Amino acid sequence: MDPAKRKLILSEIERWRRGRLLPEQYCDFLRNLYLEGEDGPAPQGWRRYKDRMSAAWKPSVGWWLLGTLTLILLFSLYFTIFHPLLQTLLSFVLVSLLIGIGLHKRKTSPLAGFAALGGGCLLALLLGLVTIRQYDAATPGTTVALVAVCGVIWIGTGVAARIALLQFCGHLTLILSYVWLIQSWHAEPGFWLLQLYLLPAGALLYVVGNWIYGGIGSAGAMLMIAAGIALLAPEIYLLAARGEGLVPSVPSIIVKLAAAAWFVRRKRAADRGDMDWSHEFD
């Protein structure tokens, strides 16, 4: 076989291996088949890693990587001297670019896709904190508002990429922001006041999650989990943040968990055959 053609086929096999399009043993078999009589068995350990890197490396990739690193370095060095409006615009462009790359690469190159998604979601929070601290705007209200906006971004990214963990983190930040908002309205919210605010929110999350569960399983499931967190948030707040006694928080948690278990059991029995409860989440 022509050496150039063989090299092209081997690089394609390594691309299949990196993208997990074929199992390892199949890739090894194909590689040994095209190297039969010219090379030993498929390399292992560090040699396999070097072969993958050499097969994937292209001059254009190197220049693209160098340019990206240079741009990030310049961005981090000169970010604080820009006008606040320009900082906000650049942050939005960079976060959107990383999330867009992550969504585009998630299927073909999972590792690079998840890295880009994680970097974009974390940068949204970090760049926001840098901006508000630089201009002495880091009050509790602005910080919580920033966290809530980041929560919305994480939920949207998680739904688009079908990543349940991102959705869960976004819902958790929104619930924490809501609890902070309640505390800003009432200096020391009591047990029944917290129930009045958080129980309707939990019920709304559950209704919406149950409604979309049949279409987007991961999004619906995460909404129902967030509803469970909102259900127990008053007791957790009183125990953790206020340091109040075990009564009435612990008995209330037991009652709520028992009621939730009874409700879920009844609903599963009623919906058996109408709803698929075995969604596979990414």
C-alpha positions in Angstrom: 0.0 0.0 0.0 1.1 3.5 -0.7 2.8 5.0 2.4 0.8 8.2 2.2 -2.5 6.4 2.0 -1.5 4.1 4.9 -0.6 7.1 7.0 -3.9 8.7 6.2 -5.8 5.6 7.2 -3.8 5.2 10.4 -4.5 8.8 11.4 -8.2 8.2 10.8 -8.2 5.1 13.0 -6.5 7.2 15.8 -9.3 9.8 15.3 -11.9 7.1 15.8 -10.1 5.9 18.9 -10.0 9.4 20.4 -13.6 10.1 19.6 -14.6 6.7 20.9 -16.3 5.9 17.7 -14.9 2.3 17.9 -13.8 0.2 20.9 -10.1 0.1 21.7 -9.7 -3.5 20.6 -11.3 -2.8 17.2 -8.9 0.1 16.6 -6.0 -2.0 17.6 -7.1 -4.7 15.2 -7.4 -2.3 12.3 -4.1 -0.7 13.1 -2.3 -4.0 13.2 -4.1 -5.0 9.9 -2.7 -2.0 8.0 0.8 -2.4 9.7 1.0 -6.1 9.1 4.5 -7.1 8.2 5.9 -3.6 8.8 5.4 -2.9 12.5 4.8 -4.7 15.8 1.5 -4.8 17.7 -0.4 -1.7 18.7 1.6 0.4 21.1 0.7 0.6 24.7 1.0 3.3 27.4 3.2 6.3 26.7 4.0 5.1 23.1 0.3 5.0 22.3 -0.2 8.5 23.6 2.7 9.8 21.5 1.2 8.1 18.4 -2.2 9.6 19.0 -0.7 13.1 19.4 1.4 12.7 16.3 -1.5 11.4 14.3 -3.7 14.3 15.5 -1.1 17.0 15.1 -1.3 19.3 12.1 0.5 22.6 11.5 -2.9 24.4 11.3 -3.8 23.0 14.7 -0.6 24.3 16.2 -1.0 27.8 14.9 -4.6 27.8 16.0 -3.6 26.7 19.5 -0.8 29.2 19.7 -3.1 32.0 18.6 -5.7 31.0 21.1 -3.3 30.9 24.0 -1.8 34.3 23.0 -5.3 35.9 22.8 -6.2 34.5 26.3 -2.9 35.8 27.7 -3.4 39.3 26.3 -7.1 39.3 27.3 -6.1 38.4 30.9 -3.3 41.0 31.1 -5.2 44.0 29.7 -8.8 43.1 30.8 -8.8 45.5 33.8 -7.8 48.5 31.8 -10.7 48.3 29.4 -13.9 50.4 29.8 -16.6 48.6 31.8 -18.9 48.4 28.8 -16.0 46.9 26.7 -15.2 44.4 29.5 -18.8 43.3 29.6 -18.9 42.9 25.8 -15.6 41.0 25.7 -16.7 38.7 28.5 -20.0 38.0 26.7 -18.1 37.2 23.5 -15.6 34.9 25.1 -18.1 33.0 27.2 -20.4 32.6 24.2 -17.5 31.5 22.0 -16.4 28.8 24.5 -19.9 27.5 25.1 -20.6 27.5 21.3 -17.4 25.5 20.7 -18.3 23.1 23.5 -21.8 22.5 22.1 -20.3 22.0 18.6 -17.5 19.6 19.7 -19.4 17.6 22.3 -20.3 14.8 20.0 -17.2 14.6 17.8 -14.6 15.3 20.6 -16.3 14.9 24.0 -13.2 15.8 26.1 -12.6 19.1 24.2 -16.3 19.8 24.2 -16.8 19.4 28.0 -13.6 21.4 28.7 -14.9 24.3 26.6 -18.3 24.1 28.2 -16.8 24.0 31.7 -14.4 26.9 30.9 -17.2 29.0 29.5 -19.4 28.5 32.5 -16.7 29.2 35.1 -15.4 32.2 33.2 -18.9 33.7 33.2 -18.7 33.8 37.0 -15.0 34.7 37.4 -15.1 37.6 34.9 -18.2 38.9 36.5 -16.6 38.9 39.9 -13.5 40.6 38.6 -15.6 43.3 37.0 -17.8 44.2 39.9 -14.8 44.1 42.4 -12.7 46.3 40.2 -15.3 49.1 40.3 -16.2 48.6 44.0 -19.6 47.3 43.1 -19.2 44.0 44.9 -22.2 44.5 47.3 -24.1 41.4 48.4 -27.0 42.3 46.1 -24.8 42.6 43.0 -22.9 39.4 43.8 -26.1 37.4 44.3 -27.5 38.9 41.1 -24.4 37.8 39.2 -24.6 34.3 40.7 -28.3 34.1 39.6 -27.4 35.2 36.0 -24.7 32.5 36.0 -27.2 30.0 37.2 -29.5 30.8 34.3 -26.5 30.4 31.9 -25.6 27.1 33.4 -29.2 25.8 33.1 -29.4 26.9 29.5 -26.1 25.3 28.6 -26.9 22.1 30.5 -30.3 21.8 28.6 -28.7 22.5 25.2 -25.8 20.0 25.9 -28.0 17.5 27.9 -25.6 17.7 30.9 -27.6 17.1 34.0 -24.8 18.3 36.4 -24.8 21.8 34.9 -28.5 22.1 35.2 -28.4 20.9 38.8 -25.7 23.6 39.7 -27.8 26.3 38.0 -31.0 25.3 39.8 -29.0 25.2 43.1 -27.6 28.7 42.6 -31.0 30.1 41.8 -32.5 28.6 44.9 -29.7 30.0 47.1 -30.2 33.4 45.4 -33.9 33.2 46.2 -33.2 32.4 49.9 -30.9 35.4 50.0 -33.6 37.5 48.5 -36.0 36.4 51.2 -33.5 37.2 53.9 -33.0 40.7 52.4 -36.8 41.3 52.7 -37.0 39.9 56.2 -34.1 40.2 58.6 -34.7 36.9 60.4 -37.3 34.9 58.5 -39.1 32.4 60.7 -40.1 28.8 60.1 -43.6 29.5 58.7 -42.5 32.5 56.6 -39.8 30.4 54.9 -42.4 27.7 54.2 -44.7 30.4 52.7 -42.1 31.5 50.2 -40.4 28.2 49.3 -43.2 25.6 49.2 -45.0 27.3 46.3 -41.7 27.7 44.5 -41.0 24.0 45.0 -44.5 23.1 43.7 -44.0 25.2 40.6 -40.6 23.6 39.9 -42.2 20.2 40.2 -45.2 21.0 38.0 -42.9 22.4 35.2 -40.4 19.5 35.5 -43.2 16.9 35.4 -44.7 18.6 32.4 -41.4 18.6 30.3 -40.1 15.3 31.6 -41.6 13.3 28.7 -39.8 15.5 26.1 -36.5 16.5 27.8 -35.9 13.9 30.4 -32.8 15.4 32.0 -34.2 18.9 32.2 -37.5 17.6 33.8 -35.6 15.4 36.2 -33.3 18.2 37.3 -36.3 20.5 37.8 -38.0 17.9 40.0 -34.8 17.5 42.0 -34.6 21.2 42.4 -38.2 21.1 43.7 -37.1 18.6 46.3 -34.3 21.0 47.4 -36.7 23.9 47.6 -39.0 21.7 49.7 -36.3 21.1 52.3 -34.6 24.5 52.0 -36.5 26.1 54.9 -35.3 23.5 57.4 -31.8 23.4 56.0 -31.6 27.2 56.2 -32.7 27.2 59.8 -30.3 24.5 60.8 -27.2 25.6 58.9 -27.5 29.4 58.6 -29.4 30.3 61.7 -28.1 27.5 64.0 -31.5 26.9 65.5 -32.5 23.8 67.4 -33.6 20.5 66.0 -37.2 21.3 66.6 -39.2 21.9 64.5 -36.7 21.5 61.6 -35.9 17.8 61.9 -39.5 16.6 62.4 -40.5 18.7 59.5 -37.9 17.1 57.3 -39.1 13.6 58.3 -42.7 14.5 57.5 -41.8 16.1 54.2 -39.7 13.1 53.1 -42.4 10.7 54.0 -45.0 12.7 52.2 -42.8 13.0 49.1 -42.1 9.2 49.1 -45.8 8.5 49.3 -46.6 11.0 46.6 -43.9 9.6 44.2 -45.1 6.0 44.8 -48.7 6.9 44.1 -47.8 8.8 41.0 -45.6 6.0 39.6 -48.4 3.6 40.2 -50.9 5.8 38.4 -48.6 6.7 35.5 -47.3 3.1 34.9 -47.7 2.5 31.3 -48.2 6.1 30.4 -44.8 7.5 31.3 -41.3 6.2 30.7 -39.3 6.5 34.0 -36.1 5.1 32.6 -34.6 8.0 30.8 -30.9 7.7 30.0 -29.1 11.0 30.9 -25.9 12.2 29.3 
